Amino acid sequence: MKSELANKLKEILENMSQEQFDQEWSQITALELEGPSFADAIEYFSVSIDKMGKFELNSKIQNEVTPTINYLAA
């Protein structure tokens, strides 16, 4: 299931001529934006299995409040 944004982008690209695309892309590249490479992004977001903890879903809800007694020392 694609997102609405992905569907809109697909529609725009399908209806855009190659000349229009090249013109739009040249405007983007003229900004000289720099960012991480795809490989850097994958490495940054990767989580090794060794670092992952084990998680368990506890469906039993406990609402027990234990009364506490506090003593004030003077």
C-alpha positions as CSV (number, residue, x, y, z in Angstrom):
1,M,0.0,0.0,0.0
2,K,1.6,3.2,-1.1
3,S,1.2,6.5,0.7
4,E,-0.8,9.4,-0.8
5,L,2.4,11.3,-1.3
6,A,4.0,8.5,-3.2
7,N,1.0,8.2,-5.4
8,K,1.0,11.9,-6.2
9,L,4.7,11.8,-7.0
10,K,4.2,8.9,-9.3
11,E,1.4,10.7,-11.1
12,I,3.4,13.9,-11.5
13,L,6.4,12.0,-12.9
14,E,4.3,10.0,-15.3
15,N,2.7,13.1,-16.7
16,M,5.9,15.1,-16.9
17,S,7.9,15.3,-20.1
18,Q,11.6,14.5,-20.1
19,E,12.4,18.2,-20.8
20,Q,10.3,19.3,-17.9
21,F,12.0,16.8,-15.6
22,D,15.5,17.9,-16.8
23,Q,14.6,21.5,-16.2
24,E,13.3,20.8,-12.7
25,W,16.3,18.7,-11.9
26,S,18.7,21.3,-13.0
27,Q,17.1,23.8,-10.7
28,I,17.6,21.4,-7.8
29,T,21.2,20.6,-8.7
30,A,21.9,24.4,-9.0
31,L,21.2,24.7,-5.2
32,E,24.4,22.5,-4.6
33,L,22.8,20.8,-1.6
34,E,25.0,18.3,0.1
35,G,23.9,15.5,2.3
36,P,24.9,12.0,3.3
37,S,25.2,9.3,0.7
38,F,22.7,6.5,0.6
39,A,25.3,4.2,2.0
40,D,26.0,6.6,4.9
41,A,22.3,6.9,5.7
42,I,21.8,3.1,5.7
43,E,24.8,2.7,8.0
44,Y,23.5,5.4,10.3
45,F,20.1,3.9,10.6
46,S,21.2,0.3,10.7
47,V,20.9,-1.5,14.1
48,S,22.9,-4.6,14.5
49,I,21.1,-7.6,16.1
50,D,23.8,-7.7,18.8
51,K,22.8,-4.3,20.1
52,M,19.0,-5.0,20.2
53,G,17.4,-6.0,23.4
54,K,14.6,-8.4,23.8
55,F,11.2,-6.9,24.1
56,E,8.1,-8.6,25.4
57,L,4.5,-7.4,25.3
58,N,2.9,-7.6,28.6
59,S,-0.9,-7.5,28.1
60,K,-1.7,-7.8,31.8
61,I,-2.3,-4.3,33.3
62,Q,-1.6,-3.9,36.9
63,N,-3.0,-0.9,38.8
64,E,-1.9,-1.8,42.2
65,V,-0.9,1.1,44.4
66,T,1.0,0.0,47.5
67,P,0.5,2.4,50.4
68,T,3.7,3.9,51.6
69,I,4.5,5.3,55.1
70,N,6.9,8.2,55.2
71,Y,8.4,9.3,58.5
72,L,9.7,12.8,59.0
73,A,12.8,13.0,61.2
74,A,13.4,16.3,62.9
